[in-house]
Amino acid sequence: MMVRAAAAEPGVGRLVREFVQREMVDRIAERLGGRDARQRAGVLAIQLSGVIFSRYVLAVEPAATMPVDELVRLLAPGLRATLRPAGPIPSYSAARRSGLP
């Protein structure tokens, strides 16, 4: 209900955003450290929020009924990658030349 209220009411949305910022992003960034810790923590919070919303609010299958251990096994590699410091990002034209989509 909190997510639905946050989407419908700007004041509730602000409170939820501040909570996520303080309790997730800031705490994770402190533990990560490094020059881009805040960005990595913010992206992790977005990913986890999406999982929570999709699993518990929208009940998107198969994630909604998947055992937690299985969900963790499938999500962990991507979440770990998010937590690692980012390397240089190739420009769009360089990525196209190398054959990346």
Biopython code that builds the backbone (N, CA, C, O; Angstrom):
import numpy as np
from Bio.PDB.StructureBuilder import StructureBuilder

atoms = [
    (1, "MET", "N", (0.818, -1.188, 0.000)),
    (1, "MET", "CA", (0.000, 0.000, 0.000)),
    (1, "MET", "C", (0.865, 1.257, 0.000)),
    (1, "MET", "O", (0.488, 2.281, -0.569)),
    (2, "MET", "N", (2.022, 1.169, 0.641)),
    (2, "MET", "CA", (2.891, 2.331, 0.706)),
    (2, "MET", "C", (3.362, 2.721, -0.695)),
    (2, "MET", "O", (3.416, 3.910, -1.011)),
    (3, "VAL", "N", (3.699, 1.759, -1.532)),
    (3, "VAL", "CA", (4.158, 2.042, -2.886)),
    (3, "VAL", "C", (3.039, 2.682, -3.697)),
    (3, "VAL", "O", (3.271, 3.653, -4.416)),
    (4, "ARG", "N", (1.844, 2.151, -3.586)),
    (4, "ARG", "CA", (0.703, 2.724, -4.306)),
    (4, "ARG", "C", (0.431, 4.159, -3.832)),
    (4, "ARG", "O", (0.174, 5.047, -4.645)),
    (5, "ALA", "N", (0.488, 4.373, -2.539)),
    (5, "ALA", "CA", (0.264, 5.715, -1.998)),
    (5, "ALA", "C", (1.370, 6.671, -2.458)),
    (5, "ALA", "O", (1.102, 7.835, -2.757)),
    (6, "ALA", "N", (2.593, 6.185, -2.513)),
    (6, "ALA", "CA", (3.714, 7.016, -2.950)),
    (6, "ALA", "C", (3.542, 7.447, -4.397)),
    (6, "ALA", "O", (3.908, 8.564, -4.762)),
    (7, "ALA", "N", (2.988, 6.568, -5.220)),
    (7, "ALA", "CA", (2.769, 6.899, -6.626)),
    (7, "ALA", "C", (1.624, 7.894, -6.793)),
    (7, "ALA", "O", (1.638, 8.706, -7.718)),
    (8, "ALA", "N", (0.643, 7.837, -5.913)),
    (8, "ALA", "CA", (-0.551, 8.674, -6.049)),
    (8, "ALA", "C", (-0.439, 10.027, -5.345)),
    (8, "ALA", "O", (-1.026, 11.015, -5.787)),
    (9, "GLU", "N", (0.310, 10.063, -4.259)),
    (9, "GLU", "CA", (0.388, 11.274, -3.442)),
    (9, "GLU", "C", (1.814, 11.815, -3.408)),
    (9, "GLU", "O", (2.712, 11.137, -2.910)),
    (10, "PRO", "N", (2.043, 13.021, -3.927)),
    (10, "PRO", "CA", (3.397, 13.581, -3.950)),
    (10, "PRO", "C", (4.061, 13.649, -2.574)),
    (10, "PRO", "O", (5.264, 13.407, -2.468)),
    (11, "GLY", "N", (3.317, 13.969, -1.530)),
    (11, "GLY", "CA", (3.890, 14.052, -0.190)),
    (11, "GLY", "C", (4.365, 12.704, 0.310)),
    (11, "GLY", "O", (5.433, 12.599, 0.914)),
    (12, "VAL", "N", (3.576, 11.673, 0.060)),
    (12, "VAL", "CA", (3.969, 10.313, 0.457)),
    (12, "VAL", "C", (5.164, 9.874, -0.377)),
    (12, "VAL", "O", (6.087, 9.241, 0.136)),
    (13, "GLY", "N", (5.146, 10.209, -1.657)),
    (13, "GLY", "CA", (6.273, 9.874, -2.529)),
    (13, "GLY", "C", (7.574, 10.474, -2.035)),
    (13, "GLY", "O", (8.619, 9.825, -2.066)),
    (14, "ARG", "N", (7.505, 11.721, -1.578)),
    (14, "ARG", "CA", (8.697, 12.380, -1.038)),
    (14, "ARG", "C", (9.199, 11.660, 0.204)),
    (14, "ARG", "O", (10.403, 11.458, 0.358)),
    (15, "LEU", "N", (8.286, 11.269, 1.092)),
    (15, "LEU", "CA", (8.684, 10.556, 2.315)),
    (15, "LEU", "C", (9.325, 9.208, 2.000)),
    (15, "LEU", "O", (10.332, 8.841, 2.605)),
    (16, "VAL", "N", (8.743, 8.473, 1.056)),
    (16, "VAL", "CA", (9.307, 7.173, 0.672)),
    (16, "VAL", "C", (10.680, 7.375, 0.033)),
    (16, "VAL", "O", (11.621, 6.641, 0.336)),
    (17, "ARG", "N", (10.797, 8.366, -0.849)),
    (17, "ARG", "CA", (12.078, 8.655, -1.500)),
    (17, "ARG", "C", (13.141, 8.999, -0.471)),
    (17, "ARG", "O", (14.267, 8.509, -0.555)),
    (18, "GLU", "N", (12.793, 9.840, 0.501)),
    (18, "GLU", "CA", (13.752, 10.197, 1.554)),
    (18, "GLU", "C", (14.147, 8.988, 2.381)),
    (18, "GLU", "O", (15.310, 8.845, 2.760)),
    (19, "PHE", "N", (13.183, 8.113, 2.665)),
    (19, "PHE", "CA", (13.478, 6.897, 3.421)),
    (19, "PHE", "C", (14.444, 6.004, 2.650)),
    (19, "PHE", "O", (15.437, 5.532, 3.203)),
    (20, "VAL", "N", (14.150, 5.774, 1.371)),
    (20, "VAL", "CA", (15.019, 4.924, 0.541)),
    (20, "VAL", "C", (16.407, 5.536, 0.456)),
    (20, "VAL", "O", (17.412, 4.832, 0.555)),
    (21, "GLN", "N", (16.459, 6.848, 0.272)),
    (21, "GLN", "CA", (17.748, 7.535, 0.181)),
    (21, "GLN", "C", (18.562, 7.349, 1.458)),
    (21, "GLN", "O", (19.737, 6.983, 1.410)),
    (22, "ARG", "N", (17.927, 7.603, 2.594)),
    (22, "ARG", "CA", (18.623, 7.561, 3.883)),
    (22, "ARG", "C", (18.941, 6.141, 4.321)),
    (22, "ARG", "O", (20.065, 5.853, 4.734)),
    (23, "GLU", "N", (17.959, 5.252, 4.234)),
    (23, "GLU", "CA", (18.115, 3.912, 4.799)),
    (23, "GLU", "C", (18.751, 2.906, 3.849)),
    (23, "GLU", "O", (19.307, 1.901, 4.293)),
    (24, "MET", "N", (18.677, 3.163, 2.561)),
    (24, "MET", "CA", (19.296, 2.229, 1.611)),
    (24, "MET", "C", (20.538, 2.851, 0.972)),
    (24, "MET", "O", (21.658, 2.391, 1.193)),
    (25, "VAL", "N", (20.327, 3.892, 0.185)),
    (25, "VAL", "CA", (21.425, 4.445, -0.614)),
    (25, "VAL", "C", (22.568, 4.933, 0.267)),
    (25, "VAL", "O", (23.717, 4.544, 0.056)),
    (26, "ASP", "N", (22.274, 5.769, 1.241)),
    (26, "ASP", "CA", (23.343, 6.329, 2.074)),
    (26, "ASP", "C", (24.089, 5.253, 2.857)),
    (26, "ASP", "O", (25.316, 5.280, 2.939)),
    (27, "ARG", "N", (23.357, 4.316, 3.425)),
    (27, "ARG", "CA", (24.014, 3.259, 4.216)),
    (27, "ARG", "C", (24.856, 2.335, 3.331)),
    (27, "ARG", "O", (25.967, 1.960, 3.708)),
    (28, "ILE", "N", (24.340, 1.974, 2.176)),
    (28, "ILE", "CA", (25.092, 1.105, 1.274)),
    (28, "ILE", "C", (26.331, 1.841, 0.769)),
    (28, "ILE", "O", (27.414, 1.258, 0.710)),
    (29, "ALA", "N", (26.183, 3.107, 0.406)),
    (29, "ALA", "CA", (27.324, 3.891, -0.093)),
    (29, "ALA", "C", (28.429, 3.986, 0.947)),
    (29, "ALA", "O", (29.609, 3.903, 0.607)),
    (30, "GLU", "N", (28.062, 4.158, 2.197)),
    (30, "GLU", "CA", (29.061, 4.201, 3.274)),
    (30, "GLU", "C", (29.879, 2.925, 3.316)),
    (30, "GLU", "O", (31.100, 2.962, 3.475)),
    (31, "ARG", "N", (29.203, 1.801, 3.174)),
    (31, "ARG", "CA", (29.899, 0.507, 3.242)),
    (31, "ARG", "C", (30.735, 0.242, 2.010)),
    (31, "ARG", "O", (31.793, -0.379, 2.103)),
    (32, "LEU", "N", (30.278, 0.703, 0.854)),
    (32, "LEU", "CA", (31.000, 0.447, -0.385)),
    (32, "LEU", "C", (32.289, 1.253, -0.473)),
    (32, "LEU", "O", (33.350, 0.720, -0.795)),
    (33, "GLY", "N", (32.180, 2.536, -0.185)),
    (33, "GLY", "CA", (33.328, 3.413, -0.336)),
    (33, "GLY", "C", (33.707, 3.577, -1.799)),
    (33, "GLY", "O", (33.152, 2.909, -2.671)),
    (34, "GLY", "N", (34.641, 4.459, -2.059)),
    (34, "GLY", "CA", (35.095, 4.698, -3.420)),
    (34, "GLY", "C", (34.425, 5.915, -4.024)),
    (34, "GLY", "O", (33.437, 6.433, -3.505)),
    (35, "ARG", "N", (34.986, 6.351, -5.130)),
    (35, "ARG", "CA", (34.541, 7.608, -5.732)),
    (35, "ARG", "C", (33.121, 7.559, -6.267)),
    (35, "ARG", "O", (32.437, 8.583, -6.277)),
    (36, "ASP", "N", (32.661, 6.404, -6.711)),
    (36, "ASP", "CA", (31.314, 6.318, -7.278)),
    (36, "ASP", "C", (30.373, 5.477, -6.405)),
    (36, "ASP", "O", (29.398, 4.914, -6.902)),
    (37, "ALA", "N", (30.668, 5.399, -5.116)),
    (37, "ALA", "CA", (29.869, 4.565, -4.209)),
    (37, "ALA", "C", (28.412, 4.993, -4.175)),
    (37, "ALA", "O", (27.519, 4.146, -4.137)),
    (38, "ARG", "N", (28.163, 6.273, -4.188)),
    (38, "ARG", "CA", (26.788, 6.767, -4.119)),
    (38, "ARG", "C", (26.004, 6.375, -5.371)),
    (38, "ARG", "O", (24.837, 5.996, -5.278)),
    (39, "GLN", "N", (26.636, 6.464, -6.530)),
    (39, "GLN", "CA", (25.971, 6.067, -7.767)),
    (39, "GLN", "C", (25.668, 4.576, -7.774)),
    (39, "GLN", "O", (24.569, 4.161, -8.141)),
    (40, "ARG", "N", (26.650, 3.769, -7.363)),
    (40, "ARG", "CA", (26.441, 2.315, -7.331)),
    (40, "ARG", "C", (25.341, 1.949, -6.343)),
    (40, "ARG", "O", (24.507, 1.088, -6.624)),
    (41, "ALA", "N", (25.342, 2.604, -5.184)),
    (41, "ALA", "CA", (24.305, 2.334, -4.182)),
    (41, "ALA", "C", (22.933, 2.751, -4.704)),
    (41, "ALA", "O", (21.943, 2.063, -4.456)),
    (42, "GLY", "N", (22.864, 3.859, -5.417)),
    (42, "GLY", "CA", (21.601, 4.307, -5.985)),
    (42, "GLY", "C", (21.066, 3.338, -7.031)),
    (42, "GLY", "O", (19.868, 3.056, -7.064)),
    (43, "VAL", "N", (21.940, 2.834, -7.874)),
    (43, "VAL", "CA", (21.511, 1.864, -8.888)),
    (43, "VAL", "C", (21.066, 0.564, -8.222)),
    (43, "VAL", "O", (20.086, -0.046, -8.650)),
    (44, "LEU", "N", (21.766, 0.142, -7.194)),
    (44, "LEU", "CA", (21.342, -1.055, -6.463)),
    (44, "LEU", "C", (19.955, -0.852, -5.857)),
    (44, "LEU", "O", (19.118, -1.753, -5.916)),
    (45, "ALA", "N", (19.707, 0.313, -5.281)),
    (45, "ALA", "CA", (18.394, 0.603, -4.695)),
    (45, "ALA", "C", (17.298, 0.549, -5.759)),
    (45, "ALA", "O", (16.203, 0.049, -5.501)),
    (46, "ILE", "N", (17.593, 1.061, -6.946)),
    (46, "ILE", "CA", (16.628, 0.998, -8.051)),
    (46, "ILE", "C", (16.341, -0.455, -8.415)),
    (46, "ILE", "O", (15.185, -0.840, -8.589)),
    (47, "GLN", "N", (17.394, -1.259, -8.530)),
    (47, "GLN", "CA", (17.206, -2.664, -8.886)),
    (47, "GLN", "C", (16.376, -3.391, -7.834)),
    (47, "GLN", "O", (15.437, -4.113, -8.169)),
    (48, "LEU", "N", (16.720, -3.202, -6.572)),
    (48, "LEU", "CA", (15.984, -3.883, -5.503)),
    (48, "LEU", "C", (14.538, -3.398, -5.414)),
    (48, "LEU", "O", (13.629, -4.191, -5.166)),
    (49, "SER", "N", (14.328, -2.105, -5.614)),
    (49, "SER", "CA", (12.958, -1.582, -5.611)),
    (49, "SER", "C", (12.141, -2.210, -6.734)),
    (49, "SER", "O", (10.968, -2.535, -6.546)),
    (50, "GLY", "N", (12.752, -2.378, -7.885)),
    (50, "GLY", "CA", (12.067, -3.021, -9.003)),
    (50, "GLY", "C", (11.702, -4.463, -8.711)),
    (50, "GLY", "O", (10.615, -4.922, -9.063)),
    (51, "VAL", "N", (12.610, -5.174, -8.068)),
    (51, "VAL", "CA", (12.330, -6.561, -7.694)),
    (51, "VAL", "C", (11.175, -6.609, -6.696)),
    (51, "VAL", "O", (10.252, -7.408, -6.848)),
    (52, "ILE", "N", (11.228, -5.764, -5.687)),
    (52, "ILE", "CA", (10.175, -5.741, -4.665)),
    (52, "ILE", "C", (8.833, -5.408, -5.299)),
    (52, "ILE", "O", (7.836, -6.081, -5.038)),
    (53, "PHE", "N", (8.803, -4.374, -6.128)),
    (53, "PHE", "CA", (7.553, -3.960, -6.770)),
    (53, "PHE", "C", (7.013, -5.065, -7.687)),
    (53, "PHE", "O", (5.823, -5.380, -7.656)),
    (54, "SER", "N", (7.894, -5.643, -8.495)),
    (54, "SER", "CA", (7.455, -6.682, -9.435)),
    (54, "SER", "C", (6.993, -7.945, -8.727)),
    (54, "SER", "O", (6.009, -8.565, -9.130)),
    (55, "ARG", "N", (7.699, -8.321, -7.680)),
    (55, "ARG", "CA", (7.365, -9.571, -6.975)),
    (55, "ARG", "C", (6.144, -9.433, -6.073)),
    (55, "ARG", "O", (5.259, -10.289, -6.084)),
    (56, "TYR", "N", (6.095, -8.351, -5.291)),
    (56, "TYR", "CA", (5.071, -8.250, -4.246)),
    (56, "TYR", "C", (3.868, -7.378, -4.605)),
    (56, "TYR", "O", (2.781, -7.604, -4.072)),
    (57, "VAL", "N", (4.024, -6.401, -5.480)),
    (57, "VAL", "CA", (2.896, -5.544, -5.838)),
    (57, "VAL", "C", (2.250, -6.024, -7.133)),
    (57, "VAL", "O", (1.041, -6.250, -7.179)),
    (58, "LEU", "N", (3.054, -6.182, -8.184)),
    (58, "LEU", "CA", (2.509, -6.624, -9.463)),
    (58, "LEU", "C", (2.336, -8.132, -9.553)),
    (58, "LEU", "O", (1.567, -8.622, -10.380)),
    (59, "ALA", "N", (3.048, -8.874, -8.703)),
    (59, "ALA", "CA", (3.018, -10.343, -8.702)),
    (59, "ALA", "C", (3.367, -10.913, -10.072)),
    (59, "ALA", "O", (2.668, -11.782, -10.593)),
    (60, "VAL", "N", (4.466, -10.407, -10.652)),
    (60, "VAL", "CA", (4.932, -10.878, -11.956)),
    (60, "VAL", "C", (5.510, -12.279, -11.796)),
    (60, "VAL", "O", (6.419, -12.508, -10.998)),
    (61, "GLU", "N", (4.966, -13.203, -12.569)),
    (61, "GLU", "CA", (5.461, -14.580, -12.550)),
    (61, "GLU", "C", (6.598, -14.739, -13.551)),
    (61, "GLU", "O", (6.618, -14.051, -14.571)),
    (62, "PRO", "N", (7.519, -15.611, -13.284)),
    (62, "PRO", "CA", (7.568, -16.576, -12.194)),
    (62, "PRO", "C", (8.184, -16.033, -10.903)),
    (62, "PRO", "O", (8.241, -16.744, -9.900)),
    (63, "ALA", "N", (8.642, -14.786, -10.921)),
    (63, "ALA", "CA", (9.324, -14.243, -9.739)),
    (63, "ALA", "C", (8.419, -14.185, -8.509)),
    (63, "ALA", "O", (8.900, -14.333, -7.386)),
    (64, "ALA", "N", (7.120, -13.973, -8.705)),
    (64, "ALA", "CA", (6.212, -13.821, -7.570)),
    (64, "ALA", "C", (6.143, -15.061, -6.699)),
    (64, "ALA", "O", (5.988, -14.953, -5.482)),
    (65, "THR", "N", (6.252, -16.218, -7.293)),
    (65, "THR", "CA", (6.141, -17.460, -6.521)),
    (65, "THR", "C", (7.436, -18.257, -6.473)),
    (65, "THR", "O", (7.469, -19.365, -5.938)),
    (66, "MET", "N", (8.489, -17.701, -7.024)),
    (66, "MET", "CA", (9.782, -18.383, -7.038)),
    (66, "MET", "C", (10.335, -18.470, -5.614)),
    (66, "MET", "O", (10.230, -17.504, -4.858)),
    (67, "PRO", "N", (10.916, -19.597, -5.237)),
    (67, "PRO", "CA", (11.560, -19.662, -3.920)),
    (67, "PRO", "C", (12.636, -18.580, -3.791)),
    (67, "PRO", "O", (13.340, -18.273, -4.753)),
    (68, "VAL", "N", (12.747, -18.017, -2.610)),
    (68, "VAL", "CA", (13.695, -16.923, -2.383)),
    (68, "VAL", "C", (15.108, -17.323, -2.770)),
    (68, "VAL", "O", (15.822, -16.529, -3.383)),
    (69, "ASP", "N", (15.528, -18.535, -2.428)),
    (69, "ASP", "CA", (16.883, -18.980, -2.772)),
    (69, "ASP", "C", (17.122, -18.951, -4.275)),
    (69, "ASP", "O", (18.211, -18.590, -4.721)),
    (70, "GLU", "N", (16.128, -19.323, -5.051)),
    (70, "GLU", "CA", (16.248, -19.313, -6.507)),
    (70, "GLU", "C", (16.312, -17.884, -7.033)),
    (70, "GLU", "O", (17.113, -17.583, -7.918)),
    (71, "LEU", "N", (15.485, -17.016, -6.502)),
    (71, "LEU", "CA", (15.495, -15.614, -6.905)),
    (71, "LEU", "C", (16.858, -14.980, -6.606)),
    (71, "LEU", "O", (17.407, -14.255, -7.436)),
    (72, "VAL", "N", (17.384, -15.254, -5.443)),
    (72, "VAL", "CA", (18.703, -14.735, -5.067)),
    (72, "VAL", "C", (19.777, -15.276, -6.003)),
    (72, "VAL", "O", (20.652, -14.529, -6.441)),
    (73, "ARG", "N", (19.716, -16.558, -6.309)),
    (73, "ARG", "CA", (20.712, -17.169, -7.208)),
    (73, "ARG", "C", (20.713, -16.478, -8.561)),
    (73, "ARG", "O", (21.774, -16.250, -9.143)),
    (74, "LEU", "N", (19.534, -16.146, -9.063)),
    (74, "LEU", "CA", (19.439, -15.526, -10.376)),
    (74, "LEU", "C", (19.797, -14.037, -10.359)),
    (74, "LEU", "O", (20.357, -13.526, -11.329)),
    (75, "LEU", "N", (19.484, -13.349, -9.283)),
    (75, "LEU", "CA", (19.744, -11.912, -9.211)),
    (75, "LEU", "C", (21.150, -11.563, -8.746)),
    (75, "LEU", "O", (21.672, -10.509, -9.107)),
    (76, "ALA", "N", (21.764, -12.417, -7.962)),
    (76, "ALA", "CA", (23.039, -12.085, -7.319)),
    (76, "ALA", "C", (24.135, -11.644, -8.285)),
    (76, "ALA", "O", (24.814, -10.659, -7.993)),
    (77, "PRO", "N", (24.347, -12.314, -9.416)),
    (77, "PRO", "CA", (25.448, -11.850, -10.294)),
    (77, "PRO", "C", (25.276, -10.407, -10.769)),
    (77, "PRO", "O", (26.243, -9.645, -10.788)),
    (78, "GLY", "N", (24.082, -10.031, -11.146)),
    (78, "GLY", "CA", (23.852, -8.657, -11.593)),
    (78, "GLY", "C", (23.992, -7.649, -10.467)),
    (78, "GLY", "O", (24.538, -6.563, -10.663)),
    (79, "LEU", "N", (23.500, -8.006, -9.290)),
    (79, "LEU", "CA", (23.617, -7.096, -8.145)),
    (79, "LEU", "C", (25.078, -6.942, -7.731)),
    (79, "LEU", "O", (25.518, -5.845, -7.386)),
    (80, "ARG", "N", (25.824, -8.038, -7.768)),
    (80, "ARG", "CA", (27.264, -7.949, -7.454)),
    (80, "ARG", "C", (27.976, -7.039, -8.445)),
    (80, "ARG", "O", (28.830, -6.240, -8.060)),
    (81, "ALA", "N", (27.625, -7.162, -9.718)),
    (81, "ALA", "CA", (28.251, -6.323, -10.744)),
    (81, "ALA", "C", (27.957, -4.850, -10.481)),
    (81, "ALA", "O", (28.824, -4.002, -10.694)),
    (82, "THR", "N", (26.776, -4.542, -10.034)),
    (82, "THR", "CA", (26.403, -3.162, -9.714)),
    (82, "THR", "C", (27.259, -2.617, -8.582)),
    (82, "THR", "O", (27.588, -1.430, -8.570)),
    (83, "LEU", "N", (27.617, -3.456, -7.646)),
    (83, "LEU", "CA", (28.361, -3.002, -6.470)),
    (83, "LEU", "C", (29.852, -2.801, -6.737)),
    (83, "LEU", "O", (30.532, -2.124, -5.966)),
    (84, "ARG", "N", (30.362, -3.382, -7.823)),
    (84, "ARG", "CA", (31.778, -3.198, -8.154)),
    (84, "ARG", "C", (32.004, -1.805, -8.727)),
    (84, "ARG", "O", (31.152, -1.270, -9.436)),
    (85, "PRO", "N", (33.163, -1.220, -8.413)),
    (85, "PRO", "CA", (33.461, 0.089, -9.021)),
    (85, "PRO", "C", (33.422, -0.018, -10.541)),
    (85, "PRO", "O", (33.886, -0.998, -11.124)),
    (86, "ALA", "N", (32.862, 1.002, -11.163)),
    (86, "ALA", "CA", (32.716, 0.990, -12.616)),
    (86, "ALA", "C", (34.034, 1.330, -13.284)),
    (86, "ALA", "O", (34.791, 2.179, -12.815)),
    (87, "GLY", "N", (34.287, 0.657, -14.376)),
    (87, "GLY", "CA", (35.435, 0.993, -15.207)),
    (87, "GLY", "C", (35.012, 2.028, -16.230)),
    (87, "GLY", "O", (33.875, 2.499, -16.211)),
    (88, "PRO", "N", (35.915, 2.380, -17.112)),
    (88, "PRO", "CA", (35.551, 3.365, -18.142)),
    (88, "PRO", "C", (34.473, 2.793, -19.064)),
    (88, "PRO", "O", (34.475, 1.605, -19.387)),
    (89, "ILE", "N", (33.575, 3.646, -19.469)),
    (89, "ILE", "CA", (32.499, 3.247, -20.350)),
    (89, "ILE", "C", (32.864, 3.684, -21.764)),
    (89, "ILE", "O", (33.142, 4.860, -21.997)),
    (90, "PRO", "N", (32.866, 2.732, -22.720)),
    (90, "PRO", "CA", (33.208, 3.128, -24.089)),
    (90, "PRO", "C", (32.121, 4.052, -24.650)),
    (90, "PRO", "O", (30.950, 3.958, -24.282)),
    (91, "SER", "N", (32.534, 4.921, -25.525)),
    (91, "SER", "CA", (31.556, 5.799, -26.162)),
    (91, "SER", "C", (30.616, 4.965, -27.023)),
    (91, "SER", "O", (30.923, 3.824, -27.369)),
    (92, "TYR", "N", (29.490, 5.534, -27.360)),
    (92, "TYR", "CA", (28.510, 4.825, -28.189)),
    (92, "TYR", "C", (29.140, 4.412, -29.513)),
    (92, "TYR", "O", (28.955, 3.278, -29.955)),
    (93, "SER", "N", (29.883, 5.317, -30.152)),
    (93, "SER", "CA", (30.471, 4.991, -31.451)),
    (93, "SER", "C", (31.516, 3.886, -31.321)),
    (93, "SER", "O", (31.609, 3.027, -32.198)),
    (94, "ALA", "N", (32.307, 3.890, -30.241)),
    (94, "ALA", "CA", (33.294, 2.830, -30.031)),
    (94, "ALA", "C", (32.598, 1.489, -29.792)),
    (94, "ALA", "O", (33.056, 0.454, -30.276)),
    (95, "ALA", "N", (31.508, 1.510, -29.055)),
    (95, "ALA", "CA", (30.760, 0.275, -28.801)),
    (95, "ALA", "C", (30.182, -0.261, -30.096)),
    (95, "ALA", "O", (30.200, -1.472, -30.317)),
    (96, "ARG", "N", (29.671, 0.602, -30.957)),
    (96, "ARG", "CA", (29.115, 0.185, -32.246)),
    (96, "ARG", "C", (30.214, -0.427, -33.126)),
    (96, "ARG", "O", (29.981, -1.429, -33.803)),
    (97, "ARG", "N", (31.393, 0.169, -33.117)),
    (97, "ARG", "CA", (32.509, -0.361, -33.925)),
    (97, "ARG", "C", (32.919, -1.742, -33.452)),
    (97, "ARG", "O", (33.335, -2.576, -34.255)),
    (98, "SER", "N", (32.805, -1.991, -32.154)),
    (98, "SER", "CA", (33.227, -3.291, -31.619)),
    (98, "SER", "C", (32.135, -4.343, -31.769)),
    (98, "SER", "O", (32.347, -5.504, -31.420)),
    (99, "GLY", "N", (30.973, -3.956, -32.282)),
    (99, "GLY", "CA", (29.906, -4.911, -32.514)),
    (99, "GLY", "C", (28.916, -5.026, -31.385)),
    (99, "GLY", "O", (28.021, -5.869, -31.448)),
    (100, "LEU", "N", (29.038, -4.201, -30.337)),
    (100, "LEU", "CA", (28.067, -4.241, -29.253)),
    (100, "LEU", "C", (26.782, -3.562, -29.707)),
    (100, "LEU", "O", (26.822, -2.612, -30.489)),
    (101, "PRO", "N", (25.647, -4.045, -29.221)),
    (101, "PRO", "CA", (24.375, -3.413, -29.651)),
    (101, "PRO", "C", (24.198, -2.022, -29.092)),
    (101, "PRO", "O", (23.188, -1.372, -29.362)),
]
sb = StructureBuilder()
sb.init_structure("model")
sb.init_model(0)
sb.init_chain("A")
sb.init_seg("    ")
for serial, (resi, resn, name, xyz) in enumerate(atoms, 1):
    if name == "N":
        sb.init_residue(resn, " ", resi, " ")
    sb.init_atom(name, np.array(xyz, "f"), 0.0, 1.0, " ", f" {name:<3s}", serial, name[0])
structure = sb.get_structure()
